[in-house]
Amino acid sequence: MDNFFIYEPMTAFTDLVIAAVSFYAYFRLRRRWPVPASCERCYLLFFLLMGISTVLGAFLNHAFAYCFPPGDRNMLPNWLTNILAVGCYALAMVGRADQVRSLPLRKPLAVAVLVEMIVMSVLTFLKVSFLYAEIHIGLILYVFSLPLQIRLWKDGRKPEIWRAWAGTALMTLLPVVLVLHLHIGTWMNDFDISHLIITAAMYCYYRAGLCWRG
């Protein structure tokens, strides 16, 4: 017990802030959708898995990372759950687009998302690198989801899509923050700021979900 301490407390805390917003979104939307459609189930899974992922990240990747030897795979639970969560977002968008107006390519798109998600998970596990999860996020947001959201926007779902795009715009700031190592004094580094940006993005995605049955 003498060696017990919390490593990177601010980064762990901001991870838990993401988790709090994600779980809040999950339970609020679950109450709003007592009998969820398939796309709504995927959207709920997106928030639930993101919450689980960031709780794992807070404790295994940051607060108690010192308990694991260098090169250990303690970061993989967070990374792999994150890949699953983001994949569920794309599956939700495929289903949502089909729900509003029949989407002929629904099944091929869903299969493509699943294949991409499996490939990135395997690469992340084998290489023990978050790089593939970052590539996965970019593919999901801009290659898979964006064209479907443009279609939904044209179909008159503008309020929900503007909120979704606000979330994606916030996510686009992450590489800038991390590459430039932006920080606020000595108490909030680039990872902490990126976590707060993700928190705001998750809230935007939640607000988009509130419009689904509106």
Buried (B, 14 or more C-beta within 10 A) or exposed (E): EEEEEBEBEBBBBBBBBBBBBBBBBBBBBBEEBEEBBBBBBBBBBBBBBBBBBBBBBBBBBBBBBEEEEEEEEBBBBBBBBBBBBBBBBBBBBBBBBBBBEEBEEBEEBBEBBEEBBEEBBEBBBEEBEBEBBBBBBEBBBEEBBBEBBEBBBEEEBEBBBBBBBBBBEBBBBBEEBBEEEBBEEEEBBBBBBBBBBBBBBBBBBBBBBBBBEE
